[in-house]
């Protein structure tokens, strides 16, 4: 009976599209992890790295889905995802800008965002969080700060980053350093927008996914490409859902 009740709740909360999307990406992740397992790096078994990637991808995909549904619980679950990603980056001795952002920014901002989202629950549907849109000048400020961050942090990482056997050449290491810096900048912008419940966090996240995909291809992290497919599709889905919600609220306010 309990299992039947749980299945009914899942069917009621998630649409058929969402269930098919999540199950398909989960199965694809498992298949890719079997066909293209990770190689050992810095003395750590490739099997261990592959398992960490597998768990990270499945949890991250689920968190993204919950976020698109305006669920505050995605924010706390994402702290578990951050833990796996921190462990992976420490093992690989790479992506130090992203590592610092995960430890010192994402874990605190996810926790604070959960508290903030909990204070802005939709009056008609308690499963939803009230979301909104940015003003045009706020978007310009965010872009300018992101460019400055990328240039400064990218230079520092390329010049003073510690050695690792994860990259095949010095050139690739420098390219990834700047991409990593850009990802960290966009990631911080996304976290702030997410905290304040702005729908533009999805547009920023789309940019982040593009650069992350480039890094994954350059470094041969094939399992993570499944995660990026999930990010791309869910980012579009989340932006449309949040926009529809905001438009509906604005229309109701005008009529009211």
N, C-alpha and C positions, 0 to 999 in steps of 0.2 A: 504493500500500500504506500509506503513512504517513497519508494522509487517511482511509482506511478504519479504521486503528488508532485515530486520534483520535476518529472518530465512535463507535466502540465504547466508548471510555473515557467519552465524554460521555453516551451512553445508559446506561452502567453507573452513573455517578455521579449523574446527574440523573434524576428520575422523569418520566414523560410529562406529568403535571400541571405540574411545574416548567418544563419546556421550552415547553409551550403558553403558560403564564403569561408567561414572559420574552419570547417571540417576539411575542405579542399586544400587550404593552405597548410594545415597541420599535416595532412597525409603527404603533401608535396615536400614539406620540410624533412619528414622522416625518410622519404625515398632518396632525396638529395644527400642527406647525411650518410646514408648507406653507400651510395654510389661514389660520392666524392668526399670521403672523410678528410679531416684536417691532418696536416703533417705535424710532427713533434716540433716544438719551438722552445729554445732556452732550457732544454733539459726536461720539459714536460711532455708526457705522452700525447700523441695526436688524438687518441681515443677520448681522453679526458677533455681536451679542448672541444672536440666534436660534440660530446654530451652537453657541455656547458652552452655551446651555441644552440643546440637543439632546444634545451629548456628555455633559453633566453628568447628565441624566436617565437615559440608557442605562447609564452606568457605575454610577450610584447604585442603580438597580434590580438590577443584577447583584450588587453588593456586599451588598445587603439579602438576596438569595437565599442567598449564601454564608454570611452570618451566621446565618440560620435553620437552615442545615445544620451549624452549629457549626464552621465552617472558620476557622482562624486567618489564612488568606491574605486574607480579606475586609478585615481590619484594615489591611494594607499597601496594598491597592488603593484603600481609602477615602482615603488621603492624596492620591492623584491626583484624586479627586473634590473634595476640599477645595481643591486648587489652582485648579480651574475655578471653584468657587464664590467663592473669594477674588477672582479676577479680575473676575467678574461684579459683586460688591458694590462693588469699587473703581470700576468703570466707572459704575455707577448712583449712586454717592455716597450709598448708603442702607444700612440694616441694619447699623449700626456696632457694635452689641452682638454680633450674630452674626459679624461680620467679626473682631472681637477674639477671640471664642471659637474661631473656626476657626484663626487664626494661633497663638495662645498656649496653646490647650487641646487642640483636636482632633488636630492633627498630632503633638504629643508623646504624647498619651494613646493614639492608635492604634498608634504605634510601641512604647510600653511594654506595651500590651495584647497585641500580637503576641508579645513576649518572654514575658509571663506565661502566655498561652494555650499557648505552646509547651512550657512546663514542666508543663502539666496535660493531657497527651494521654491519651485513654481507652486503657486497657491492651488491650482487646479489639479496638478499631477505631481505628487511628492517624489516620484522617481526621476523627475527632471530638475535641472538647475537652470535658472534664468541666465541667458546669455545676451550679448549686445555687439555693437559695431564700433570701430575706431573712427576718429575724425581724420581728414586728409593730412593735416600737418603733423599729426602724431606718427603717421606712416613714414613721412620724410625723415623725421628725427631718428627713427629706428634704423632705417637704411643707412644713414650717414654714420651712426655709431658702429654699425656692423662692419662697414668698410674699414674704418680706423682700427678696430679691434683685430680684424683679419691681417692687416698689413703689419701691425706691431707684434702681435703674438706669433704670427707665422714666421717672421724674421728671427725672433728669439728661439723658437723651436728648431728651426733649420740650422741655426748657428751653434746652439748650446745643448741640443737634445742628447741624451745618453745613447751609447751604441747598443744595437740589438741585431740579432741574426735573422730577424723577421723579414727584412727587406733585401732585395737582390742587388741593389746598387745605391750609390750615394745620391744620384739624381732622383730616383724614385722616393727615397727617404725625404728629400727636400720638398718634392711635390706634395707628398702626403702631409708634410708638416704644415704647409699653407692651407691645404684642404681641411686638415684637422682644425686649424685655427678658425677657418670660416665656419665649419660645422659647430664649433663651440660657441661662436658669436650668435649664429642663427638659433642654436639650441637655447641660449639664454633668453633671446628675444621671445622665442616660443613659450618658454616657461613663464615669463612675465605676463604675456598676453593671456596665457591659460589661467593664471592666477586671477586676473581681472575679468575673465570670462568673455574675452573678445573673440569673435568668429575669425578674425584675421590670423589667429594662431595657426589655422589650417593652411593658409597661403605661405606663411613663414616655414611651416613644417614641410611643405612641398619642396621648397628650395633646399631645406636641410637634407631631405631624402635624395635629391639629385646628387649632391656632393658626397653623401654617404655611399651611394651606389657606385660612384666613380672610384672611391677608395676601395670598396669591396672588389671591384673588377681588377684594379691595379694590383691588389695584394692577393688575389685568388681566393677570397672568402666566399665560396659559392653558396654555402648554406644561408648566409646572410642576405643573399639576393632574393630568396623567397620572402624574407621579412620585408624587403623593399617593395616587392610586388604588393604585399599586404598593405604597406604604408601608402603607396601610390593610390590604390583603389579605395582604401578607407578614407584617405584625405579628401578625395572628391566627394565621397559619400557623406562624410562628416560636415564638410563645408555646405553642401546642399541641405542637409538636415537642419543645421544651425540657422542658415539663411531663411529657410521656410518657417522655422519657429519665430525668428525675429520679425519677419514680414507679417506673420499672423498676429503677433502681439501689437505691432504698430498699426495694423489695419483695425484691430479691435479698439485700440486707444483712440483712433480718429473717429470711429463710429460712436464710441462711448462719449 
